[in-house]
Amino acid sequence: MSADDRLATVRSTYDLVAESYASVLPDASFEAPVDRGMIQAFVAHVTEGNARSVVDAGCGSGRMTRLLSSLGVDVSGIDVSGGIIDVARRSNPGLSFEVGELADLPFADMQLGGLFAWYSIIHSPPKDLPRIFAEFFRVLAPGGHAILSFQVGEGHRHLSRAYGHDVSMDAQLFTPEIITEHLAAAGFNVVAQMTRPARTHETTPQAVLLAHRPGIGA
């Protein structure tokens, strides 16, 4: 399957499940305490002496965008699914959302202070990561930070049912080592990593990485 075909599949799937996705995951209460700890670390980095904004890249229905805003972050959201962006706008009228792709972000070079990618790469196979992470690096200002979460493992799982709907889509699994290597190749330094076991309602371990774009001359 080509990258364009994969993107079309992800878009149509989330268009289909948008309403039920928002019902199942209405807010950030699903996240484990250690997940929230990594998010707090990200917020501390991007708000400390940094007036630039943050993008929630792959924002879904905006539940994490809303959390970041509540923590004092100047944040907007993008997602490839127009249907789920409609839900995000309706659910979060005070925040900005638009349709966009991880590998083609609607921002100028070095415009952002932070990039939040919460389970946003789980439908992107490893061969797509160099382009995506190069785009993350492009839009971040020197000294900016990116945070990524993902499901730990190797290969992928095929999803035939999600959020009460019949679907046909792959969910990718990654090791922290592979993601670290791809981030380093794009120019990032990983400054913190959290890996935790699966909770009772999860099928895989989970990981969060916090990465830094070095300052000019660093």
N, C-alpha and C positions, 0 to 999 in steps of 0.2 A: 504494500500500500504506500502511495506517495505521501509526502508531507502535506500536500494540499488536501488529499483524500482524508487523512487522519484528522486534520483540522476541521474539515466539513463534518466528520462523524462526531467529534467532540461538540461542535456548535449545535448540531441538530439534536444530540442527546440531551444537552443541558437546556435547550429550548423546550424539549418535551418535559423534563422533570423539574423545571424551574419552580413552579408553585409548591410541589411536594417537598423539594429540597429545602425551601425556606421554612416549611412547616416542621420538618424533621430537625433542622438545625437553625433555630430562630435567633440564636445569640452565641456568645463565646463560652457559655457554661460547660460545653462538652469538653473543653481543653483540660488536660491534667495540670495539677499545680506546677510541675516542672516545666511544662509547655509555657505556662503563664510567666514563669521566671525568666525564660529566654526572651519572651516578648518584652518584658520589663527592661531587660538589659539592652535590647535593640532600641527601645524608646529612649532610654537614658543616653545612649550614644548619639542618636539623631537630634535630640533636643538640646544637648549641651553645647551652647555656643553656635548653633547651626539654625539659621532662619529658613533654610530651603525646605521644600515640601517633600512629601513621601507619596509613593504610589502603592496601592494594594493591587498587585499584578495577579490577575486571576481571582478577582474579588468575590465571585459568586453572587449571592443575594445581599452582600454588604455587611454581614454580621461582624467580621473582623475589622472592616473599615470603621464601623461604628465604635468598636472597642478602642481602636487607635485614636480616634477623635476624642473619646472620653478621657484618654490619657494625655491629652494636650498636644496631639500631633496634627499638623496641617496636612490632611490626607485626602486623596481622591482615589477612586477605584476604576479599574478596567477589567473587562472580561470578553472573551470571544463570542459569547452567547448573547444575542440581542434580547432573547426572552428573559434571561436571568438578570440582565441589566435593567429591564423594565421593572422587575420585582424589586431590585435594589433601590431604584429611584423612588418607587412608591413607598417602600418601607423606611427609607432614610431621606426625607425631603430636604434636610439641611445640608446634605453632602452631594458631591459631584461624582457622576459615573458616566462612562462612555464605553462603547465597544472598541476593543483593541486586542492585538495579539502579542504574546510574549516575545516573539522574534521580530516584532515591528512596532515598538512602543511609540506612542504619539507625543514624544518629548524631545526637546533639543539636547544636543550634546552637553553633558555635565550639568543638567538642569536641576537634578534632584539630590536631596540630602539622604534619602533612604528608599529602599525598595523592599517591599514585604511580599513574599511569595509563599503563602501558606497552603501547602499541598497543591501548588499550582503546576508543578512539573510532572505530576503523576500520570499524565497521558502523553508524555513526550518520551520517545525511545532515546537511548543513549546517543545515537548518531545525530539527534537534533539539539543536544545540549550545548555543543560549542557555539552554535549560532545564537541560541537563547542567552547564554551567559555573556557572550560578547556584547549583546544588546543591553543586558543589565549593566555591564561595565561602562558602556557608552553614555547612558543617561545619568549615571551617578557622578556627582562632583568629586574631585579628589578629597579624600577624607570621609566620603560617604560610606554607608553600611547597607548591606543586604542581609535578609534573614530568609532561610528556606526550610521548609519542613517536608518530610516525605516518609513513605513506608519502606522499611528496611528489608532487604532480601536481594534476590537475583532473578532476572527474567521478568515475566509479567503474569498477571492473572487476567483471564477473560471474564468480563462482567456480562451476564445475560439478564440480570434483574437488579434494579437500583431505584430506591425511593418510590417503590410501588409501581414501577413501570418495567415492561420488557425492553431491554436495550441490547446493543451489541458493541462493546467497546473494551479496549484493553486498559488495565491499570498497571503501570510500571513499578517495579521494585528496584531500589538502588542501595548499595552499601555506602556508608559515609566516606569510605576511602575513594570510591569512584567519583562521588560528587566533589570531594576536596580536590581531586586531580583535575577535574574539569574547571573548577573555579580558579585554581592556580594557573591553568593554561590561559584563562581569560584575563589574568592579571590581578586576581583577588588574593588576599591573605585570609585564611580562616582563623578567627581569633577565639572562637568558642564552639564547642560541640556538646550536644546532649543526646544520648541514646537511652531509650527506656524500653522495658518489656511491654508486650501487648497487654492491655487491660482486658477484662472479661468480654467486652463487646467488640474487641478488635481482633483481627486475624494475623497481624504481623507486629513485630517491634516497630517503634517510631523513632525518628531522629529529627533534630533541628540543628542547623548550622548557622552561625553568625559570621559574616565575611566583611572584609574592609577593603575599600579601594584606596591604595596608598596615595598620600599627598604627592604633589609634583616635586620631583627631586628625591623622593624617598627610596 
